[in-house]
């Protein structure tokens, strides 16, 4: 009870201000007694560690904090809706909520991927800073408004790894012709480098890599990659995750469903999402460390760094992709301007804070 009172109280402060739409009508006594049952569809395999279980935690928080007035029924990818149809299902109102990664929806709007992650971009802490306090949330709501969706940050894995390869990558030439599972802008940068990006839901990656349908695949990091068994399908494990430095995961809510909720339930959903945002990155920080130790001790796995010239080539390709998108799409141009402004300011601070400290400690 104390935890519930504390978190609900918190919802009246910065958390709700940062996550919820600007206008809400006060709840009436009759509304405060209403009960709701929502379906939440995800892009993740059932009960998958960190990602799928994080969604289960979100549903549990909402149920507990609302004292059962808002029940969330979770459906993993394929159980109700295919993984890559979550956006459309929630937009149409087929389900009330969804959970996934915004870069999956670049076919709907190219600007969406900036609210998840872009290669060589912001890490998780910087993304939170931009979204909650740097104007990012207002832009995100604006981009999703034509689709009748309310987006809220609801998870982050932190910096990911570069992926699993069935051959060594010693130069940019080694990327040419490779079929690589990589969504979002990272996949477009690889295309410029001569590779063929492939978009696959998580449940299909292992089989595709093991059978040779693809030559390489990125997923998340040691914790999730081991759970997926990817270390049994490829030998070379590369870092850093240049393509996903701080992927924010999203809770998307059908706007009509959202507006039917009383004010206090809207606040509870917003605060529960923010709690999961913290829970998830904390879990990945702890579990990835143990997972890396396991992989480094495995004689069948080689943990390798991408060569500097490969990273430089991929960064140049990324900038080309962004510049072309911004030139063709005014919405992308606005989002990129906000994103880059915050990133440039953050880099100066990171250089004398986090980076300087880690270098000193190391």
Number of C-alpha atoms within 10 A of each C-alpha: 7 7 9 15 10 10 17 20 13 15 23 14 12 12 19 22 16 22 25 22 18 9 8 13 9 11 14 10 9 8 14 15 11 12 14 14 13 15 17 25 31 29 26 26 21 18 15 18 17 23 25 21 16 23 29 21 19 24 23 17 21 23 19 16 21 19 12 14 17 21 18 21 14 23 22 23 24 18 13 16 20 16 23 19 17 26 28 17 19 26 24 15 16 13 21 23 29 29 31 27 27 25 25 23 20 15 11 13 17 20 27 24 22 25 26 25 26 22 24 18 20 27 22 23 12 18 27 19 17 21 21 19 14 16 16 22 22 17 18 19 18 15 21 19 14 9 17 19 28 27 29 27 27 27 30 30 26 23 23 23 22 25 25 28 23 18 15 16 17 14 15 18 12 15 21 15 14 20 21 26 24 22 21 26 24 24 21 20 25 24 20 17 22 17 20 21 23 14 16 16 17 18 17 12 22 21 14 17 23 17 10 14 12 21 20 28 27 24 23 24 24 25 21 20 20 17 12 21 14 24 21 14 21 23 18 20 29 20 17 17 23 20 29 29 24 27 29 29 24 22 25 28 24 23 21 15 18 21 16 12 21 20 18 18 23 20 26 26 27 25 32 27 26 21 19 22 24 14 18 22 22 16 16 25 14 11 17 21 13 13 18 16 11 14 17 13 10 12 8 12 17 18 15 14 17 19 14 11 12 18 17 12 16 22 19 14 20 24 15 15 17 19 13 13 17 19 11 11 13 12 19 23 18 13 21 18 13 16 21 13 13 19 20 11 10 15 15 10 13 14 11 10 11 12 13 13 12 9 8 8 7 6
